[in-house]
């Protein structure tokens, strides 16, 4: 690694991230069915129809995984809790096994001096709530608030930070407009409702967290730099629209009490009734904001239906996901979020990493170089004056990569999905040396 802990300020936090459904093993511990179980069981949705019933079996092997984090020299662990594990039907009686698991998990982090950075929702909605319309249902924010109260009443006294929802764009647009993730819809009205209700659910969770006196509450959004494919006015406008519904919509709700005009020109007729009245709920004070960043996109205008654009291939080196490697975008977004929205609020990089077809005992040079470039971009942003206070690597280990099954490997630790054996990669060892230097 070209960067070491000494290159960052005292107290700067280095973390690794996972999410519940991707690693825990959802068939264990009395967890209820999720819309991801249903999505994966539907032919054609997931590569090889793979699912998260066992995943990495973190449910039983969490102490081994936390030991690997501690040995790496990490300061914190960004994890998520599963709504259906805590409340199998989404509402009603909690699952004691689920609450006990997260109790043990948080205690085990603290025993290893890892700060627990909790995310309450990383995409796995209980199927019982999906049956009631899921994110389209205006009651979902209240249900999410009850879930927040149940889980954080149990572990909220020991967490370092909490974010209600991971990546609202994925929860809403990717899942309800593009149909790539559960529930797999392609419906503009469902999308508009989901985009708004996910922010209302965030706001309701913040209210509950404040009522419980849980400290350090934030929000986590994902960002992609949108390049026009050409310098034509049509492509520039298309890239600006992509930037609007990907990068500006959710921050606009959280910090400006408004959604981007170019997005609302077509989305407003499909919005839920009374949506304009919900911004006080959505825009409550936060203690920090997290940025998930991986790539840029090249956007070209089309003559098709709104949003009348498409992604086209770009010239830069790409990851296993086909995503261009563009570290300049991370520096851009850290500055842009600070200057236009958060205005001095602490920021964290809450996800950054790359997929690569890694094998054990092979050089992991591509991931090391990716991380070197992006850590460098973060240092440049800090030199620009951005109040960046932590950096989180995605992911701790290879895991269930949603609709792509177990094919794409983002981990610092290789997982053999037949034996579940963990094997730290060269990037893990390189980061361990850098963090201990």
C-alpha positions in Angstrom: 0.0 0.0 0.0 1.1 3.5 -0.8 -0.7 4.9 2.2 -0.4 4.1 5.9 -2.3 5.0 9.1 0.3 7.7 9.7 -1.0 9.6 6.6 -4.3 10.2 8.3 -5.3 12.2 11.3 -5.4 10.8 14.8 -8.8 9.2 15.4 -9.5 8.5 11.7 -11.4 5.3 11.6 -10.7 2.4 9.2 -13.5 -0.1 8.9 -14.7 -3.0 6.8 -18.4 -3.5 5.8 -20.8 -6.3 5.2 -24.6 -6.7 5.1 -26.8 -9.2 6.9 -28.4 -11.1 4.0 -25.1 -11.3 2.1 -23.1 -13.1 4.8 -25.2 -14.3 7.8 -27.1 -17.3 6.4 -30.8 -16.4 6.4 -32.0 -20.0 7.1 -30.5 -19.9 10.6 -31.9 -18.5 13.9 -35.6 -18.2 13.2 -35.3 -15.5 10.6 -38.5 -14.8 8.6 -38.7 -14.9 4.8 -37.6 -11.8 2.9 -38.4 -10.5 -0.5 -34.9 -11.4 -1.5 -35.7 -15.1 -0.8 -38.7 -14.7 -3.0 -36.8 -12.8 -5.8 -34.1 -15.4 -5.8 -36.6 -18.3 -6.0 -38.0 -16.8 -9.2 -36.3 -18.1 -12.3 -34.1 -15.7 -14.2 -33.7 -13.2 -11.4 -30.4 -14.4 -9.9 -27.3 -16.0 -11.4 -27.8 -19.8 -11.1 -30.8 -19.1 -8.8 -28.4 -18.6 -5.9 -29.7 -17.3 -2.6 -28.6 -16.3 0.9 -29.9 -19.2 3.0 -26.3 -20.1 4.0 -24.2 -17.4 2.4 -21.0 -17.2 4.5 -22.6 -18.6 7.6 -21.5 -15.6 9.6 -24.3 -16.4 12.0 -22.3 -19.3 13.4 -18.8 -18.1 12.4 -18.9 -14.4 13.4 -16.2 -14.7 16.1 -13.8 -16.0 13.5 -14.7 -13.1 11.2 -14.3 -10.6 13.9 -10.9 -12.1 14.8 -9.8 -11.5 11.2 -10.9 -7.9 11.4 -9.1 -7.3 14.7 -6.0 -9.0 13.3 -6.1 -6.7 10.3 -5.9 -3.7 12.6 -9.4 -2.2 11.8 -11.0 0.3 14.1 -14.7 -0.4 13.3 -17.1 -2.8 11.6 -19.9 -1.5 9.5 -22.6 -4.3 9.7 -26.4 -4.4 9.1 -29.2 -5.9 11.1 -31.8 -8.0 9.3 -35.4 -6.8 9.8 -36.8 -10.3 9.1 -34.3 -11.8 11.6 -35.4 -9.4 14.3 -39.2 -9.4 13.4 -40.0 -12.3 11.1 -43.3 -10.8 9.9 -42.0 -7.2 9.9 -44.4 -6.3 12.6 -45.6 -8.0 15.8 -43.6 -10.2 18.1 -39.8 -10.0 17.9 -37.7 -13.1 17.4 -35.6 -13.7 20.6 -33.0 -15.7 18.6 -32.5 -12.7 16.3 -32.2 -10.2 19.1 -29.8 -12.5 21.0 -27.6 -12.9 17.9 -27.1 -9.1 17.4 -26.6 -8.8 21.2 -23.7 -11.3 21.0 -22.4 -9.8 17.8 -22.1 -6.3 19.2 -20.5 -7.5 22.5 -18.0 -9.5 20.4 -17.1 -6.4 18.5 -16.5 -4.4 21.6 -14.4 -7.3 23.1 -12.1 -6.8 20.1 -12.1 -3.0 20.3 -14.1 -2.8 17.1 -16.6 0.1 17.0 -20.0 -1.1 15.9 -21.3 0.9 13.0 -24.9 -0.3 12.5 -27.1 -0.1 9.4 -30.8 -1.0 10.0 -31.8 -1.8 6.5 -29.6 -3.2 3.8 -32.3 -4.3 1.3 -34.0 -7.4 2.8 -37.6 -6.5 3.4 -39.7 -9.1 5.3 -42.0 -10.9 2.8 -45.1 -10.2 4.9 -44.6 -6.5 4.4 -43.8 -7.0 0.7 -47.2 -8.7 0.5 -48.7 -5.4 1.7 -47.0 -3.3 -1.0 -43.6 -3.0 0.6 -42.0 0.4 -0.1 -45.0 1.5 -2.0 -47.1 1.4 1.2 -47.3 4.7 3.1 -47.5 2.8 6.4 -44.0 1.3 5.9 -42.2 4.3 7.6 -44.2 3.6 10.7 -43.4 -0.2 10.5 -39.8 0.7 10.1 -39.9 2.9 13.1 -41.2 0.0 15.2 -38.4 -2.2 14.0 -35.9 0.5 14.7 -37.2 0.7 18.3 -37.1 -3.1 18.8 -33.5 -3.6 17.6 -32.0 -0.4 19.0 -33.7 -0.8 22.3 -31.6 -4.0 22.5 -28.2 -2.8 21.1 -28.4 1.0 20.8 -26.6 1.6 24.1 -23.4 0.0 22.6 -23.2 1.1 19.0 -20.8 3.7 17.7 -23.1 5.0 14.9 -26.4 4.2 13.2 -27.7 4.7 9.7 -31.3 3.8 9.0 -31.1 2.8 5.3 -28.2 1.8 3.1 -28.3 3.4 -0.4 -31.9 4.6 -0.9 -31.3 4.7 -4.7 -30.9 0.9 -4.7 -33.9 0.4 -2.5 -36.1 2.4 -4.8 -34.9 3.1 -8.4 -32.7 0.0 -8.9 -35.4 -2.3 -7.4 -38.7 -0.6 -8.6 -37.8 1.1 -11.9 -35.0 -1.1 -13.3 -36.2 -4.2 -11.7 -32.6 -5.6 -11.0 -33.1 -6.1 -7.3 -36.0 -7.3 -5.2 -38.9 -6.8 -5.6 -38.0 -6.7 -9.2 -40.6 -4.2 -10.4 -40.4 -1.9 -13.5 -43.1 0.6 -12.6 -42.7 4.4 -12.5 -45.4 4.9 -9.9 -44.0 2.2 -7.6 -40.6 3.9 -8.1 -41.9 7.4 -7.1 -43.6 6.0 -4.0 -40.6 4.0 -3.0 -38.2 6.9 -3.5 -40.2 9.1 -1.2 -41.2 6.5 1.4 -37.7 5.3 1.9 -36.8 8.8 3.0 -39.8 9.0 5.2 -38.7 5.7 6.8 -35.3 7.2 7.3 -36.9 10.2 9.0 -39.1 8.1 11.2 -36.2 5.9 12.3 -34.2 9.1 13.2 -37.1 10.2 15.4 -37.1 6.8 17.2 -33.3 6.8 17.6 -33.4 10.3 19.1 -36.2 9.2 21.5 -34.0 6.3 22.6 -31.0 8.6 23.0 -28.9 6.6 20.5 -25.9 8.7 19.5 -24.2 9.4 16.2 -27.1 9.1 13.7 -26.4 9.5 10.0 -27.4 8.7 6.5 -25.7 6.6 3.8 -26.2 7.3 0.1 -24.4 6.0 -3.0 -22.9 8.1 -5.8 -21.9 7.6 -9.4 -20.1 10.3 -11.4 -22.2 10.9 -14.6 -20.1 11.7 -17.7 -21.9 12.8 -20.9 -21.0 10.3 -23.5 -20.3 13.2 -25.9 -20.3 16.9 -25.6 -23.8 17.2 -27.3 -26.5 19.2 -25.5 -28.6 16.0 -25.5 -26.0 13.9 -23.8 -25.2 16.7 -21.3 -28.9 16.9 -20.3 -29.1 13.2 -20.0 -26.1 13.0 -17.7 -27.6 15.8 -15.6 -30.9 13.9 -15.3 -29.0 10.8 -14.3 -27.1 12.8 -11.7 -30.5 14.2 -10.6 -32.2 10.9 -9.8 -29.0 9.1 -8.7 -27.0 11.7 -6.7 -29.2 14.7 -6.0 -32.6 13.3 -5.2 -32.0 11.8 -1.8 -29.6 14.5 -0.6 -32.1 17.1 -1.7 -34.8 15.5 0.4 -32.4 15.1 3.4 -30.9 18.6 3.3 -32.8 21.0 1.1 -36.5 19.9 1.6 -36.9 19.6 -2.2 -36.3 17.2 -5.0 -34.4 18.1 -8.3 -36.6 19.9 -10.7 -35.5 17.9 -13.8 -36.4 14.7 -12.1 -39.8 15.9 -10.8 -40.8 17.1 -14.3 -41.8 13.5 -15.0 -41.9 11.9 -11.5 -44.2 14.3 -9.8 -47.5 13.0 -11.3 -46.7 9.6 -9.8 -45.7 10.8 -6.3 -47.8 9.8 -3.2 -50.5 12.1 -2.1 -49.2 14.9 0.3 -45.5 14.1 -0.4 -44.7 17.8 -0.1 -45.7 17.8 3.6 -43.1 15.1 4.6 -39.9 17.1 4.4 -39.8 18.1 8.0 -39.9 14.4 8.8 -37.2 13.5 6.2 -34.9 16.4 6.9 -34.2 16.0 10.6 -30.7 16.9 11.9 -28.0 14.3 11.3 -24.6 13.8 13.0 -22.8 12.5 9.9 -23.2 11.4 6.3 -21.7 8.4 4.6 -20.7 8.1 0.9 -20.6 4.8 -0.9 -18.6 5.2 -4.1 -17.4 2.7 -6.7 -17.5 4.1 -10.3 -18.5 6.5 -12.9 -20.9 6.1 -15.8 -21.1 7.4 -19.4 -24.6 8.6 -20.3 -26.0 8.9 -23.7 -29.4 10.4 -24.7 -31.9 8.1 -26.5 -35.3 8.5 -28.2 -36.9 6.0 -25.8 -39.3 6.5 -23.0 -38.3 8.7 -20.0 -35.6 9.0 -18.7 -34.5 8.6 -22.4 -30.9 7.7 -21.6 -28.6 4.7 -21.6 -25.2 3.8 -20.2 -22.5 3.3 -22.8 -19.1 1.7 -22.5 -16.2 3.9 -21.3 -12.5 3.9 -21.9 -11.1 3.4 -18.4 -9.9 0.1 -16.9 -12.8 -1.9 -15.4 -13.5 -4.1 -12.4 -15.1 -7.6 -12.6 -18.4 -5.8 -12.5 -17.6 -3.9 -15.7 -17.4 -0.7 -13.7 -14.8 1.9 -14.8 -12.1 2.8 -12.2 -12.4 6.5 -11.6 -11.0 7.6 -8.2 -11.4 11.3 -9.2 -15.1 10.8 -8.6 -14.6 10.1 -5.0 -12.7 13.3 -4.4 -15.4 15.2 -6.4 -18.3 13.8 -4.3 -16.6 14.4 -1.0 -16.1 18.0 -1.9 -19.5 18.4 -3.6 -21.5 16.9 -0.7 -19.6 19.0 1.8 -20.0 22.2 -0.1 -23.6 21.8 -1.3 -25.4 19.8 1.4 -23.6 18.9 4.6 -21.5 22.1 5.1 -19.0 20.9 7.6 -20.8 17.8 9.0 -18.5 14.8 9.5 -18.3 12.6 6.4 -17.3 9.0 6.1 -16.5 6.8 3.1 -18.9 4.0 4.1 -18.2 1.7 1.1 -15.4 1.5 -1.5 -13.9 -1.5 -3.1 -13.8 -3.6 -6.3 -14.9 -7.0 -7.5 -12.1 -9.2 -8.9 -12.0 -12.9 -9.8 -9.6 -13.7 -7.0 -8.2 -17.0 -6.0 -6.4 -17.9 -2.8 -2.7 -17.4 -2.7 -2.7 -15.4 -5.9 -1.4 -11.8 -6.0 -4.3 -9.4 -5.3 -2.6 -6.5 -7.1 -5.7 -5.1 -8.9 -7.6 -4.5 -5.6 -4.5 -3.1 -3.9 -4.1 -0.6 -6.7 -7.8 0.3 -6.7 -7.6 1.0 -2.9 -4.4 3.0 -3.3 -6.0 5.2 -5.9 -9.2 5.8 -3.9 -7.4 6.3 -0.5 -5.3 8.9 -2.4 -8.4 10.6 -3.6 -9.7 10.7 -0.1 -6.5 12.3 1.2 -6.8 14.9 -1.6 -10.3 15.7 -0.5 -9.1 16.1 3.1 -6.4 18.4 1.9 -9.2 20.4 0.1 -10.8 20.8 3.6 -13.4 18.0 3.6 -14.1 16.8 7.2 -13.6 13.2 6.4 -13.4 11.1 9.5 -13.3 7.5 8.3 -12.9 5.0 5.4 -14.8 1.7 5.1 -13.7 -1.1 2.7 -16.3 -3.1 0.9 -16.2 -5.9 1.6 -14.7 -7.7 4.5 -15.2 -11.1 2.7 -16.5 -12.5 -0.6 -20.3 -12.9 -0.2 -23.7 -13.1 -1.9 -23.6 -10.4 -4.5 -27.4 -10.1 -4.8 -28.6 -10.8 -8.4 -25.1 -11.8 -9.3 -25.0 -14.7 -6.9 -21.6 -15.8 -5.6 -19.8 -14.9 -8.8 -18.4 -11.4 -8.1 -15.8 -11.3 -5.3 -15.4 -7.9 -3.5 -13.8 -9.4 -0.4 -10.5 -8.7 1.3 -10.9 -12.3 2.5 -11.5 -15.1 0.0 -14.4 -17.4 0.9 -14.7 -20.9 -0.5 -18.4 -21.2 -0.8 -18.3 -25.0 -0.7 -16.3 -25.3 2.5 -16.8 -21.7 3.8 -13.0 -21.6 4.5 -11.8 -18.0 4.9 -8.4 -17.1 3.3 -7.1 -13.5 3.7 -6.0 -12.1 0.3 -2.9 -10.1 -0.4 -5.0 -6.9 -0.1 -6.0 -7.9 3.4 -2.3 -8.4 4.3 -1.3 -5.1 2.6 -3.9 -3.2 4.5 -3.0 -4.9 7.7 0.6 -3.7 7.3 -0.5 -0.2 6.3 -2.8 0.1 9.3 -0.2 -1.1 11.8 2.6 1.0 10.3 
